[in-house]
Amino acid sequence: MGKEASRKLEWRINVSDGVSERLEPETGAILRAWTWFKRLMLGGFILKICKFLEKAWNLAVDEPKKVIHGLKVGLAISLVSLFYYMRPLYDGVGGNAMWAVMTVVVVFESSVGATLGKCINRAIGTFLAGSLGVGVHWIAFHSGKNLEPIVLGISLFLLASAATFSRFMPTIKARFDYGIMIFILTFSLVSVSGYRVDKLLELAQQRLSTIAIGASICIIISMLFCPMWAGDELHLLICQNLEKLAHSLDECVVEYFRHNKTSTAKDEACSKKMKGYRCALNSKATEELKANFARWEPAHGRFSFRHPWKQYLKIGASIRNCAYCIETLHGCVDSETQAPPHLKRHLNNICMRLSSSSSNVLQELAFALKTMKQSSKINLSVGEMNFAVQELKHALISLPNHNISIKNPSPSTVEASGNCNTEPITSIRASSSFMEILPLATLASLLIENAAKIEVIVNGVNELAVLAEFKPTTDNKKSKSNQSPKKLTSENQDPETVKIPQKV
């Protein structure tokens, strides 16, 4: 009765108006706070899920190839899992069907070349390791019970050490690193398990067959359903880097000589183009990886089986050298030390002409690579670029005489002023003028150096055109269609096409 009475008791407080209010226990306030906290946490969790789904959707829209790759992997795993679900297939491969599933998981890559390379490496590594493992097990078995574990242990130590050391060799690591890792894994499993397993040959045969099944499914799906060729991606990457270099070069020079530097939406878009050279600087690893995968691919599209993929790496290296030069040009644009406006006006047109002709050469090279045809305009474009280089050199030579006029005071002026020491004044003026000219001279020298690096790219593309047998353009004459492109330098230009002024 006392407990029931205590439960019915209520605490009240008298207010100034003579009205009493009920006091709620603290547990009610805590319960409301906990409810509010749960709602807040639940709302934040749902918001995070929505943001994640939004990012996933944007990624799928921007790069549908990744969605396709995910669907292809799901299809391959579904097909290989039938060896577990269907009794006749399971009885055929035994309990080693899981090796087929593992093969699909570790072998299936986004590109055909990567998948083929891993499948071939896995097959070769498994076959060699299995064969050596069975041979070593036979030798150890006939050595006697006492020497059998010693022979197996020594062979495992020697082969694992030698195989691991070979992974550090650049030529082997580039193409067979995965195969060597599979060799070590398989040989270790065969050597260790063979000591306790009686039917070792049968076990090795079943595992090899299941790996072959998984690899075959990966290759078929990768090549037949929306194939993604590493060679195509490498070819497109080099073309895009050439185009981005051309846009970056144009925008850098335009930005340097622009008078009004107020920020607008159009200027922000131009700034993105100006920084496009960074893609070429950061693409070395991607180019080497795609070139390595492309060597495993069969003939497809416009690419033959022995397409010169190594030449793309040489072109990529030349593109990066040019990109480094453009990066330095970008530093001149953002530098706090700028040349005076009257000096910029003196070289404005000449620098713009050189940058325009240089970007035309890069765009022409990108177009030739895309179409895989010999360009009929590249000789003329390179000639215009070299002519612009010579013009800029002459402008640089005449720049000090054109802008600086330092005159010594006449004797009458000296006598009137009473100052006979005029040398400090002359040296101060010359030093100030040199500091004004230096930023502009740096920009001009970088443009000249960039033109020389572009010629190296032209020679690389011409060499690729010969090795890959680019088709001649339709407007070329038949007499010139069979001629191989020559290396273009400023020394072997046609004097009738390009007139190079003499140095003063």
Order of alpha helices (4+ residues) and beta strands (2+ residues): alpha-beta-beta-alpha-alpha-alpha-alpha-alpha-alpha-alpha-alpha-alpha-alpha-alpha-alpha-alpha-alpha-alpha-beta-alpha-alpha-alpha-beta-alpha
